[in-house]
Amino acid sequence: MKKILRTSFLYVAALAVLSSCNTTVGLGRDMRVLGTEMEKKAEQQTGGSGAEYQSGGAPVY
């Protein structure tokens, strides 16, 4: 009985880890797209390229 419970727990834990990995990857992609769109909108509103504020694509504070 203990072996069945242990095996079941391992299967459930593995499924949880694998599903959260997909969710995390998807969230990362969404955030990247959102950041790109925000940068485009900011450039449109300021009318500049933003080169004076950025170095290598990363903001300089």
Backbone torsions as a table, in degrees:
resi	resn	phi	psi	omega
1	MET	NA	-40.8	179.9
2	LYS	-64.4	-37.2	-179.1
3	LYS	-66.0	-38.7	178.8
4	ILE	-66.0	-43.0	179.0
5	LEU	-64.6	-42.2	179.9
6	ARG	-63.7	-45.0	179.0
7	THR	-63.8	-43.2	178.4
8	SER	-61.8	-42.7	178.5
9	PHE	-62.1	-42.2	179.0
10	LEU	-63.4	-40.2	177.2
11	TYR	-63.4	-44.7	179.9
12	VAL	-65.0	-41.9	178.9
13	ALA	-63.9	-41.8	179.0
14	ALA	-64.0	-42.1	177.6
15	LEU	-63.2	-39.9	179.6
16	ALA	-64.5	-42.7	179.7
17	VAL	-65.6	-44.9	-178.1
18	LEU	-66.6	-39.6	-179.6
19	SER	-70.7	-36.6	179.1
20	SER	-69.6	-30.1	177.4
21	CYS	-63.2	-45.4	177.5
22	ASN	-62.3	-41.0	179.9
23	THR	-63.9	-42.7	-179.8
24	THR	-64.9	-41.6	178.3
25	VAL	-63.0	-43.8	179.2
26	GLY	-63.5	-40.4	178.0
27	LEU	-63.8	-41.9	177.9
28	GLY	-61.0	-42.4	178.0
29	ARG	-64.4	-43.0	179.1
30	ASP	-61.8	-42.3	180.0
31	MET	-65.5	-37.7	178.5
32	ARG	-64.0	-44.8	178.7
33	VAL	-63.7	-42.9	178.7
34	LEU	-61.3	-43.8	178.5
35	GLY	-62.5	-41.4	178.1
36	THR	-63.2	-43.8	179.3
37	GLU	-65.7	-37.1	178.0
38	MET	-65.5	-40.5	178.1
39	GLU	-63.7	-42.8	178.9
40	LYS	-61.0	-44.3	-179.0
41	LYS	-64.7	-40.6	179.3
42	ALA	-64.6	-40.1	178.0
43	GLU	-65.3	-38.0	178.5
44	GLN	-65.6	-40.5	-176.8
45	GLN	-72.6	-35.6	-179.1
46	THR	-86.0	-19.8	179.7
47	GLY	75.8	10.0	-179.1
48	GLY	-117.9	173.3	179.6
49	SER	-83.6	-18.8	-178.9
50	GLY	81.1	6.0	-177.0
51	ALA	-65.1	-30.4	-179.4
52	GLU	-72.7	-14.5	-179.5
53	TYR	-105.7	-11.8	-174.4
54	GLN	-126.2	151.5	177.1
55	SER	-133.2	109.4	179.7
56	GLY	72.1	23.9	178.3
57	GLY	88.3	-8.7	178.9
58	ALA	-103.5	139.0	179.7
59	PRO	-66.7	143.2	177.8
60	VAL	-109.1	120.9	-177.6
61	TYR	-103.1	NA	NA
